[in-house]
Amino acid sequence: MKKTITPNGHKLTGVFCSIFGHHYVVSKQVTQHIKEYRCIHCQKRVTTNENGKLSVLTPQMQEINQTLEDMYQKRKRRHAGEVALPPQVA
């Protein structure tokens, strides 16, 4: 029997998700508060939006998340370099 795969995963697992709901796992941590998730059954991808709710990961949202991740990493590196040593007592 030929396996049928859709862009969002297998058809049978898609039916499973429509009945029982998705089982999301974190696929990428963009920042401390924004993450990308993927359903382990149907491979549907979602992300957290500005309200903290899950929304479908569109190409536009992917681009926004990539920009946020770049800004977050630059800021994190900059603050890591600014850590000052405690003053020494003479």
Secondary structure as GFF3:
##gff-version 3
##sequence-region A 1 90
A	DSSP	beta_strand	5	6	.	.	.	ID=ss1
A	DSSP	beta_strand	9	10	.	.	.	ID=ss2
A	DSSP	alpha_helix	11	20	.	.	.	ID=ss3
A	DSSP	beta_strand	24	29	.	.	.	ID=ss4
A	DSSP	beta_strand	35	39	.	.	.	ID=ss5
A	DSSP	beta_strand	45	48	.	.	.	ID=ss6
A	DSSP	beta_strand	54	56	.	.	.	ID=ss7
A	DSSP	alpha_helix	59	81	.	.	.	ID=ss8
###
